[in-house]
Amino acid sequence: LVRLCTQPYVRPTDSNLECAYMHLTNYAINKKNENFEFNEDEESGDKGNKRDFAFINSYLPSIGIDVDQFWVNIEDVIIKTLIAAQPQLQRVYRSCFPATHNDGTNCFEILGFDVMLDHKAKAYLLEVNHSPSFGCDTPLDKRIKSGLILETMRLMSVHAEAKGREMERERDLFLRRMQRASEQRAEQRREEAPAGGASASTEDLDFMESIREEKKRELWEHEAHVLRQYRRIYPCARPERQQAYEHLLEL
C-alpha cells in the first residue's frame, strides 16, 4: 500500500513542524483530517490518500525515476534489514525446533516494512511491523490484504483436512529413504572393508542434509508455481549483490 499525506509537503520550519498531516503518512493520523480521501473502489488504486503499487509504478516515470531500480533499492533495504536480525532469529528458531525435526521451514511471519521516500524517491526505512494491520476500512484495503493472506496460505500449502495425511506421507517417505540409504551404506561398507571410511554418524548427518536440500528444492518449485503478487527477493538474482549479502552474513 502507498500512503499519502493529506496536506502538501513543505520543508520543516518552526511554524509547520507540528503539522503531522504534512510530515507523517500514517493512516491512523491522516484519516482524522477532513481532507482525507477514502478510496471507494477497489479497482481504482490511483485515487485517495491510500493507493496501490500500480499507482507508484506509473507515477515514478513521470518524475524521471527508473521504476526497476526503485524496486531494487527497496529490496536492498528489506534484505539488509533481515540480515541484521538474522543471528537473533536463527538462535530463537533453533531453540524452538530441534535439529532432528528442522528443515528450515517450520514457521513463517508476515512483516510490514514502512518505507518513506524523499523527493528523489530514495527509500528510508522507518520501522518493521511484526504484526501489521489487516484491518480493511476501504475496498482497496480488502482487495490487497485479502489477496496477501490468500497467497500466503497458498505458499504455505496448508490444508487442514489433509494435514494429517501429508504428515503421514512425509513420515513414510522419510522412513523409506532412511532404509534405502542404510542399505546402500551397508553395501558400501562391505565393499570397502577392511578399509576405513567416514563414521556412521557423519554419514547420517550427510544424509539428513541431503534430505533437507531435496525438500528445499521441492519447496522452491512449489513457490515458483503459486507465486502471483509475491516475488522472491533472496537469494538475489544479481550475482554481485548476492555476493555482498553473503559477505554481510559472514560478519
Secondary structure, DSSP 8 states (H G I E B T S, - for coil): -EE--SS------TTTTT-HHHH---HHHHTTSTT------TT-TTSSSEE-HHHHHHHGGGGT--HHHHHHHHHHHHHHHHHHHHHHHHHHHHHHS-GGG--S-S-----EEEEEE-TT--EEEEEEESS-----SSHHHHHHHHHHHHHHHHHHT--HHHHHHHHHHHHHHHHHHHHHHHHHHHHHHHHHTTS--S-HHHHHHHHHHHHHHHHHHHHHHHHHHH-SS----SS-SSHHHHHHHHHHHH-
